[in-house]
Amino acid sequence: MIVAQYGQDVWDALCMYIQLDAEDRAEVRGMMKGLYRHDKYSIQEGLKNA
């Protein structure tokens, strides 16, 4: 179901993520939160891409 909805790359990322320990998972989430600070993920930019 995940592959059908989101694609193989998301499935692969999830499989790698679940193999990490809790500390490394937290680090990955922190990195992802940092990416959301970029303009291309802002609400206004998201509306432009809709």
CHARMM-style PDB file with segment names, atoms N, HN, CA, C and O in Angstrom:
ATOM      1  N   MET     1       0.821  -1.193   0.000  1.00  0.00      PROA
ATOM      2  CA  MET     1       0.000   0.000   0.000  1.00  0.00      PROA
ATOM      3  C   MET     1       0.869   1.263   0.000  1.00  0.00      PROA
ATOM      4  O   MET     1       0.544   2.225  -0.696  1.00  0.00      PROA
ATOM      5  N   ILE     2       1.934   1.279   0.743  1.00  0.00      PROA
ATOM      6  HN  ILE     2       2.197   0.498   1.309  1.00  0.00      PROA
ATOM      7  CA  ILE     2       2.808   2.458   0.773  1.00  0.00      PROA
ATOM      8  C   ILE     2       3.434   2.679  -0.591  1.00  0.00      PROA
ATOM      9  O   ILE     2       3.482   3.810  -1.075  1.00  0.00      PROA
ATOM     10  N   VAL     3       3.912   1.620  -1.211  1.00  0.00      PROA
ATOM     11  HN  VAL     3       3.873   0.701  -0.817  1.00  0.00      PROA
ATOM     12  CA  VAL     3       4.545   1.753  -2.533  1.00  0.00      PROA
ATOM     13  C   VAL     3       3.543   2.266  -3.549  1.00  0.00      PROA
ATOM     14  O   VAL     3       3.869   3.137  -4.356  1.00  0.00      PROA
ATOM     15  N   ALA     4       2.337   1.740  -3.520  1.00  0.00      PROA
ATOM     16  HN  ALA     4       2.073   1.033  -2.864  1.00  0.00      PROA
ATOM     17  CA  ALA     4       1.316   2.162  -4.482  1.00  0.00      PROA
ATOM     18  C   ALA     4       0.960   3.628  -4.318  1.00  0.00      PROA
ATOM     19  O   ALA     4       0.719   4.325  -5.304  1.00  0.00      PROA
ATOM     20  N   GLN     5       0.926   4.101  -3.081  1.00  0.00      PROA
ATOM     21  HN  GLN     5       1.121   3.535  -2.280  1.00  0.00      PROA
ATOM     22  CA  GLN     5       0.501   5.482  -2.844  1.00  0.00      PROA
ATOM     23  C   GLN     5       1.650   6.482  -2.944  1.00  0.00      PROA
ATOM     24  O   GLN     5       1.473   7.582  -3.467  1.00  0.00      PROA
ATOM     25  N   TYR     6       2.843   6.098  -2.437  1.00  0.00      PROA
ATOM     26  HN  TYR     6       2.987   5.204  -2.012  1.00  0.00      PROA
ATOM     27  CA  TYR     6       3.941   7.064  -2.329  1.00  0.00      PROA
ATOM     28  C   TYR     6       5.158   6.738  -3.183  1.00  0.00      PROA
ATOM     29  O   TYR     6       6.004   7.605  -3.402  1.00  0.00      PROA
ATOM     30  N   GLY     7       5.263   5.510  -3.665  1.00  0.00      PROA
ATOM     31  HN  GLY     7       4.577   4.806  -3.487  1.00  0.00      PROA
ATOM     32  CA  GLY     7       6.382   5.143  -4.524  1.00  0.00      PROA
ATOM     33  C   GLY     7       7.445   4.325  -3.801  1.00  0.00      PROA
ATOM     34  O   GLY     7       7.511   4.287  -2.572  1.00  0.00      PROA
ATOM     35  N   GLN     8       8.268   3.677  -4.606  1.00  0.00      PROA
ATOM     36  HN  GLN     8       8.215   3.708  -5.604  1.00  0.00      PROA
ATOM     37  CA  GLN     8       9.311   2.794  -4.099  1.00  0.00      PROA
ATOM     38  C   GLN     8      10.345   3.537  -3.263  1.00  0.00      PROA
ATOM     39  O   GLN     8      10.849   2.993  -2.281  1.00  0.00      PROA
ATOM     40  N   ASP     9      10.669   4.775  -3.639  1.00  0.00      PROA
ATOM     41  HN  ASP     9      10.259   5.217  -4.437  1.00  0.00      PROA
ATOM     42  CA  ASP     9      11.689   5.517  -2.897  1.00  0.00      PROA
ATOM     43  C   ASP     9      11.258   5.787  -1.454  1.00  0.00      PROA
ATOM     44  O   ASP     9      12.090   5.763  -0.548  1.00  0.00      PROA
ATOM     45  N   VAL    10       9.968   6.043  -1.233  1.00  0.00      PROA
ATOM     46  HN  VAL    10       9.291   6.063  -1.969  1.00  0.00      PROA
ATOM     47  CA  VAL    10       9.472   6.253   0.123  1.00  0.00      PROA
ATOM     48  C   VAL    10       9.540   4.939   0.904  1.00  0.00      PROA
ATOM     49  O   VAL    10       9.915   4.932   2.077  1.00  0.00      PROA
ATOM     50  N   TRP    11       9.184   3.843   0.265  1.00  0.00      PROA
ATOM     51  HN  TRP    11       8.880   3.849  -0.688  1.00  0.00      PROA
ATOM     52  CA  TRP    11       9.273   2.539   0.918  1.00  0.00      PROA
ATOM     53  C   TRP    11      10.717   2.230   1.309  1.00  0.00      PROA
ATOM     54  O   TRP    11      10.981   1.777   2.423  1.00  0.00      PROA
ATOM     55  N   ASP    12      11.638   2.473   0.400  1.00  0.00      PROA
ATOM     56  HN  ASP    12      11.424   2.840  -0.505  1.00  0.00      PROA
ATOM     57  CA  ASP    12      13.056   2.225   0.679  1.00  0.00      PROA
ATOM     58  C   ASP    12      13.536   3.078   1.856  1.00  0.00      PROA
ATOM     59  O   ASP    12      14.261   2.590   2.722  1.00  0.00      PROA
ATOM     60  N   ALA    13      13.132   4.346   1.885  1.00  0.00      PROA
ATOM     61  HN  ALA    13      12.542   4.742   1.181  1.00  0.00      PROA
ATOM     62  CA  ALA    13      13.518   5.242   2.983  1.00  0.00      PROA
ATOM     63  C   ALA    13      12.936   4.752   4.304  1.00  0.00      PROA
ATOM     64  O   ALA    13      13.620   4.771   5.327  1.00  0.00      PROA
ATOM     65  N   LEU    14      11.698   4.320   4.293  1.00  0.00      PROA
ATOM     66  HN  LEU    14      11.142   4.304   3.462  1.00  0.00      PROA
ATOM     67  CA  LEU    14      11.066   3.800   5.504  1.00  0.00      PROA
ATOM     68  C   LEU    14      11.785   2.550   5.998  1.00  0.00      PROA
ATOM     69  O   LEU    14      12.019   2.402   7.198  1.00  0.00      PROA
ATOM     70  N   CYS    15      12.132   1.661   5.094  1.00  0.00      PROA
ATOM     71  HN  CYS    15      11.942   1.781   4.119  1.00  0.00      PROA
ATOM     72  CA  CYS    15      12.844   0.442   5.473  1.00  0.00      PROA
ATOM     73  C   CYS    15      14.195   0.767   6.109  1.00  0.00      PROA
ATOM     74  O   CYS    15      14.594   0.119   7.077  1.00  0.00      PROA
ATOM     75  N   MET    16      14.894   1.752   5.581  1.00  0.00      PROA
ATOM     76  HN  MET    16      14.570   2.278   4.794  1.00  0.00      PROA
ATOM     77  CA  MET    16      16.170   2.156   6.176  1.00  0.00      PROA
ATOM     78  C   MET    16      15.938   2.803   7.536  1.00  0.00      PROA
ATOM     79  O   MET    16      16.665   2.528   8.490  1.00  0.00      PROA
ATOM     80  N   TYR    17      14.926   3.661   7.624  1.00  0.00      PROA
ATOM     81  HN  TYR    17      14.335   3.885   6.848  1.00  0.00      PROA
ATOM     82  CA  TYR    17      14.636   4.389   8.856  1.00  0.00      PROA
ATOM     83  C   TYR    17      14.340   3.436  10.010  1.00  0.00      PROA
ATOM     84  O   TYR    17      14.845   3.632  11.116  1.00  0.00      PROA
ATOM     85  N   ILE    18      13.534   2.414   9.768  1.00  0.00      PROA
ATOM     86  HN  ILE    18      13.124   2.255   8.870  1.00  0.00      PROA
ATOM     87  CA  ILE    18      13.134   1.524  10.861  1.00  0.00      PROA
ATOM     88  C   ILE    18      14.297   0.664  11.357  1.00  0.00      PROA
ATOM     89  O   ILE    18      14.209   0.070  12.432  1.00  0.00      PROA
ATOM     90  N   GLN    19      15.369   0.592  10.596  1.00  0.00      PROA
ATOM     91  HN  GLN    19      15.441   1.074   9.723  1.00  0.00      PROA
ATOM     92  CA  GLN    19      16.538  -0.154  11.040  1.00  0.00      PROA
ATOM     93  C   GLN    19      17.444   0.672  11.964  1.00  0.00      PROA
ATOM     94  O   GLN    19      18.354   0.127  12.589  1.00  0.00      PROA
ATOM     95  N   LEU    20      17.197   1.975  12.050  1.00  0.00      PROA
ATOM     96  HN  LEU    20      16.458   2.418  11.542  1.00  0.00      PROA
ATOM     97  CA  LEU    20      18.006   2.847  12.900  1.00  0.00      PROA
ATOM     98  C   LEU    20      17.590   2.717  14.359  1.00  0.00      PROA
ATOM     99  O   LEU    20      16.458   2.342  14.664  1.00  0.00      PROA
ATOM    100  N   ASP    21      18.520   3.030  15.257  1.00  0.00      PROA
ATOM    101  HN  ASP    21      19.440   3.334  15.009  1.00  0.00      PROA
ATOM    102  CA  ASP    21      18.147   3.067  16.673  1.00  0.00      PROA
ATOM    103  C   ASP    21      17.451   4.396  16.975  1.00  0.00      PROA
ATOM    104  O   ASP    21      17.405   5.286  16.126  1.00  0.00      PROA
ATOM    105  N   ALA    22      16.920   4.520  18.167  1.00  0.00      PROA
ATOM    106  HN  ALA    22      16.957   3.796  18.856  1.00  0.00      PROA
ATOM    107  CA  ALA    22      16.112   5.694  18.537  1.00  0.00      PROA
ATOM    108  C   ALA    22      16.897   6.995  18.399  1.00  0.00      PROA
ATOM    109  O   ALA    22      16.353   8.003  17.949  1.00  0.00      PROA
ATOM    110  N   GLU    23      18.158   6.976  18.780  1.00  0.00      PROA
ATOM    111  HN  GLU    23      18.599   6.157  19.146  1.00  0.00      PROA
ATOM    112  CA  GLU    23      18.974   8.186  18.698  1.00  0.00      PROA
ATOM    113  C   GLU    23      19.169   8.636  17.258  1.00  0.00      PROA
ATOM    114  O   GLU    23      19.059   9.826  16.960  1.00  0.00      PROA
ATOM    115  N   ASP    24      19.454   7.706  16.371  1.00  0.00      PROA
ATOM    116  HN  ASP    24      19.543   6.739  16.613  1.00  0.00      PROA
ATOM    117  CA  ASP    24      19.650   8.056  14.964  1.00  0.00      PROA
ATOM    118  C   ASP    24      18.332   8.446  14.292  1.00  0.00      PROA
ATOM    119  O   ASP    24      18.321   9.296  13.402  1.00  0.00      PROA
ATOM    120  N   ARG    25      17.235   7.837  14.706  1.00  0.00      PROA
ATOM    121  HN  ARG    25      17.243   7.147  15.429  1.00  0.00      PROA
ATOM    122  CA  ARG    25      15.926   8.242  14.173  1.00  0.00      PROA
ATOM    123  C   ARG    25      15.646   9.696  14.532  1.00  0.00      PROA
ATOM    124  O   ARG    25      15.160  10.465  13.702  1.00  0.00      PROA
ATOM    125  N   ALA    26      15.952  10.067  15.766  1.00  0.00      PROA
ATOM    126  HN  ALA    26      16.347   9.442  16.440  1.00  0.00      PROA
ATOM    127  CA  ALA    26      15.754  11.452  16.195  1.00  0.00      PROA
ATOM    128  C   ALA    26      16.609  12.398  15.366  1.00  0.00      PROA
ATOM    129  O   ALA    26      16.168  13.493  15.016  1.00  0.00      PROA
ATOM    130  N   GLU    27      17.829  11.981  15.053  1.00  0.00      PROA
ATOM    131  HN  GLU    27      18.187  11.092  15.338  1.00  0.00      PROA
ATOM    132  CA  GLU    27      18.706  12.819  14.233  1.00  0.00      PROA
ATOM    133  C   GLU    27      18.134  12.999  12.826  1.00  0.00      PROA
ATOM    134  O   GLU    27      18.170  14.098  12.271  1.00  0.00      PROA
ATOM    135  N   VAL    28      17.614  11.934  12.264  1.00  0.00      PROA
ATOM    136  HN  VAL    28      17.585  11.041  12.714  1.00  0.00      PROA
ATOM    137  CA  VAL    28      17.008  12.013  10.927  1.00  0.00      PROA
ATOM    138  C   VAL    28      15.800  12.943  10.954  1.00  0.00      PROA
ATOM    139  O   VAL    28      15.636  13.770  10.057  1.00  0.00      PROA
ATOM    140  N   ARG    29      14.955  12.815  11.975  1.00  0.00      PROA
ATOM    141  HN  ARG    29      15.088  12.144  12.704  1.00  0.00      PROA
ATOM    142  CA  ARG    29      13.796  13.714  12.077  1.00  0.00      PROA
ATOM    143  C   ARG    29      14.242  15.162  12.197  1.00  0.00      PROA
ATOM    144  O   ARG    29      13.614  16.055  11.627  1.00  0.00      PROA
ATOM    145  N   GLY    30      15.318  15.402  12.933  1.00  0.00      PROA
ATOM    146  HN  GLY    30      15.828  14.677  13.396  1.00  0.00      PROA
ATOM    147  CA  GLY    30      15.850  16.756  13.050  1.00  0.00      PROA
ATOM    148  C   GLY    30      16.314  17.296  11.712  1.00  0.00      PROA
ATOM    149  O   GLY    30      16.079  18.460  11.387  1.00  0.00      PROA
ATOM    150  N   MET    31      16.975  16.444  10.935  1.00  0.00      PROA
ATOM    151  HN  MET    31      17.166  15.499  11.199  1.00  0.00      PROA
ATOM    152  CA  MET    31      17.423  16.863   9.597  1.00  0.00      PROA
ATOM    153  C   MET    31      16.223  17.190   8.709  1.00  0.00      PROA
ATOM    154  O   MET    31      16.243  18.162   7.954  1.00  0.00      PROA
ATOM    155  N   MET    32      15.193  16.375   8.808  1.00  0.00      PROA
ATOM    156  HN  MET    32      15.177  15.585   9.421  1.00  0.00      PROA
ATOM    157  CA  MET    32      14.006  16.617   7.990  1.00  0.00      PROA
ATOM    158  C   MET    32      13.324  17.920   8.393  1.00  0.00      PROA
ATOM    159  O   MET    32      12.874  18.678   7.534  1.00  0.00      PROA
ATOM    160  N   LYS    33      13.248  18.181   9.684  1.00  0.00      PROA
ATOM    161  HN  LYS    33      13.614  17.566  10.382  1.00  0.00      PROA
ATOM    162  CA  LYS    33      12.667  19.443  10.148  1.00  0.00      PROA
ATOM    163  C   LYS    33      13.467  20.624   9.624  1.00  0.00      PROA
ATOM    164  O   LYS    33      12.894  21.657   9.278  1.00  0.00      PROA
ATOM    165  N   GLY    34      14.779  20.482   9.563  1.00  0.00      PROA
ATOM    166  HN  GLY    34      15.245  19.643   9.845  1.00  0.00      PROA
ATOM    167  CA  GLY    34      15.633  21.530   9.009  1.00  0.00      PROA
ATOM    168  C   GLY    34      15.327  21.787   7.542  1.00  0.00      PROA
ATOM    169  O   GLY    34      15.350  22.933   7.093  1.00  0.00      PROA
ATOM    170  N   LEU    35      15.043  20.737   6.802  1.00  0.00      PROA
ATOM    171  HN  LEU    35      15.025  19.807   7.167  1.00  0.00      PROA
ATOM    172  CA  LEU    35      14.704  20.895   5.384  1.00  0.00      PROA
ATOM    173  C   LEU    35      13.414  21.683   5.206  1.00  0.00      PROA
ATOM    174  O   LEU    35      13.281  22.451   4.254  1.00  0.00      PROA
ATOM    175  N   TYR    36      12.462  21.497   6.121  1.00  0.00      PROA
ATOM    176  HN  TYR    36      12.570  20.873   6.895  1.00  0.00      PROA
ATOM    177  CA  TYR    36      11.189  22.215   6.028  1.00  0.00      PROA
ATOM    178  C   TYR    36      11.340  23.721   6.199  1.00  0.00      PROA
ATOM    179  O   TYR    36      10.417  24.474   5.887  1.00  0.00      PROA
ATOM    180  N   ARG    37      12.462  24.156   6.676  1.00  0.00      PROA
ATOM    181  HN  ARG    37      13.211  23.545   6.930  1.00  0.00      PROA
ATOM    182  CA  ARG    37      12.692  25.594   6.825  1.00  0.00      PROA
ATOM    183  C   ARG    37      13.002  26.272   5.489  1.00  0.00      PROA
ATOM    184  O   ARG    37      12.951  27.499   5.392  1.00  0.00      PROA
ATOM    185  N   HSD    38      13.319  25.492   4.471  1.00  0.00      PROA
ATOM    186  HN  HSD    38      13.361  24.496   4.549  1.00  0.00      PROA
ATOM    187  CA  HSD    38      13.616  26.065   3.157  1.00  0.00      PROA
ATOM    188  C   HSD    38      12.345  26.637   2.532  1.00  0.00      PROA
ATOM    189  O   HSD    38      11.239  26.159   2.786  1.00  0.00      PROA
ATOM    190  N   ASP    39      12.523  27.644   1.730  1.00  0.00      PROA
ATOM    191  HN  ASP    39      13.421  28.032   1.524  1.00  0.00      PROA
ATOM    192  CA  ASP    39      11.386  28.328   1.113  1.00  0.00      PROA
ATOM    193  C   ASP    39      10.491  27.401   0.290  1.00  0.00      PROA
ATOM    194  O   ASP    39       9.275  27.592   0.253  1.00  0.00      PROA
ATOM    195  N   LYS    40      11.070  26.415  -0.359  1.00  0.00      PROA
ATOM    196  HN  LYS    40      12.057  26.260  -0.329  1.00  0.00      PROA
ATOM    197  CA  LYS    40      10.250  25.575  -1.230  1.00  0.00      PROA
ATOM    198  C   LYS    40       9.222  24.754  -0.456  1.00  0.00      PROA
ATOM    199  O   LYS    40       8.305  24.197  -1.060  1.00  0.00      PROA
ATOM    200  N   TYR    41       9.354  24.669   0.866  1.00  0.00      PROA
ATOM    201  HN  TYR    41      10.099  25.121   1.357  1.00  0.00      PROA
ATOM    202  CA  TYR    41       8.385  23.953   1.687  1.00  0.00      PROA
ATOM    203  C   TYR    41       7.489  24.886   2.479  1.00  0.00      PROA
ATOM    204  O   TYR    41       6.691  24.431   3.299  1.00  0.00      PROA
ATOM    205  N   SER    42       7.610  26.187   2.247  1.00  0.00      PROA
ATOM    206  HN  SER    42       8.258  26.557   1.582  1.00  0.00      PROA
ATOM    207  CA  SER    42       6.757  27.137   2.957  1.00  0.00      PROA
ATOM    208  C   SER    42       5.330  27.033   2.422  1.00  0.00      PROA
ATOM    209  O   SER    42       5.110  26.539   1.317  1.00  0.00      PROA
ATOM    210  N   ILE    43       4.377  27.496   3.202  1.00  0.00      PROA
ATOM    211  HN  ILE    43       4.556  27.898   4.100  1.00  0.00      PROA
ATOM    212  CA  ILE    43       2.975  27.433   2.796  1.00  0.00      PROA
ATOM    213  C   ILE    43       2.764  28.233   1.517  1.00  0.00      PROA
ATOM    214  O   ILE    43       2.102  27.765   0.591  1.00  0.00      PROA
ATOM    215  N   GLN    44       3.323  29.432   1.464  1.00  0.00      PROA
ATOM    216  HN  GLN    44       3.861  29.812   2.216  1.00  0.00      PROA
ATOM    217  CA  GLN    44       3.149  30.268   0.280  1.00  0.00      PROA
ATOM    218  C   GLN    44       3.738  29.598  -0.954  1.00  0.00      PROA
ATOM    219  O   GLN    44       3.114  29.602  -2.015  1.00  0.00      PROA
ATOM    220  N   GLU    45       4.920  29.028  -0.832  1.00  0.00      PROA
ATOM    221  HN  GLU    45       5.427  29.024   0.030  1.00  0.00      PROA
ATOM    222  CA  GLU    45       5.549  28.360  -1.970  1.00  0.00      PROA
ATOM    223  C   GLU    45       4.728  27.132  -2.372  1.00  0.00      PROA
ATOM    224  O   GLU    45       4.579  26.840  -3.559  1.00  0.00      PROA
ATOM    225  N   GLY    46       4.199  26.418  -1.380  1.00  0.00      PROA
ATOM    226  HN  GLY    46       4.320  26.656  -0.416  1.00  0.00      PROA
ATOM    227  CA  GLY    46       3.370  25.261  -1.663  1.00  0.00      PROA
ATOM    228  C   GLY    46       2.142  25.620  -2.468  1.00  0.00      PROA
ATOM    229  O   GLY    46       1.718  24.862  -3.339  1.00  0.00      PROA
ATOM    230  N   LEU    47       1.568  26.784  -2.176  1.00  0.00      PROA
ATOM    231  HN  LEU    47       1.913  27.400  -1.468  1.00  0.00      PROA
ATOM    232  CA  LEU    47       0.407  27.239  -2.931  1.00  0.00      PROA
ATOM    233  C   LEU    47       0.776  27.553  -4.375  1.00  0.00      PROA
ATOM    234  O   LEU    47      -0.031  27.338  -5.279  1.00  0.00      PROA
ATOM    235  N   LYS    48       1.980  28.057  -4.600  1.00  0.00      PROA
ATOM    236  HN  LYS    48       2.636  28.232  -3.865  1.00  0.00      PROA
ATOM    237  CA  LYS    48       2.425  28.332  -5.968  1.00  0.00      PROA
ATOM    238  C   LYS    48       2.554  27.057  -6.775  1.00  0.00      PROA
ATOM    239  O   LYS    48       2.310  27.049  -7.981  1.00  0.00      PROA
ATOM    240  N   ASN    49       2.944  25.963  -6.099  1.00  0.00      PROA
ATOM    241  HN  ASN    49       3.143  25.970  -5.119  1.00  0.00      PROA
ATOM    242  CA  ASN    49       3.167  24.708  -6.802  1.00  0.00      PROA
ATOM    243  C   ASN    49       1.906  23.874  -6.937  1.00  0.00      PROA
ATOM    244  O   ASN    49       1.933  22.816  -7.566  1.00  0.00      PROA
ATOM    245  N   ALA    50       0.800  24.331  -6.358  1.00  0.00      PROA
ATOM    246  HN  ALA    50       0.778  25.190  -5.847  1.00  0.00      PROA
ATOM    247  CA  ALA    50      -0.453  23.541  -6.397  1.00  0.00      PROA
ATOM    248  C   ALA    50      -1.123  23.660  -7.747  1.00  0.00      PROA
ATOM    249  OT1 ALA    50      -2.180  23.070  -7.966  1.00  0.00      PROA
TER     250      ALA     50
END
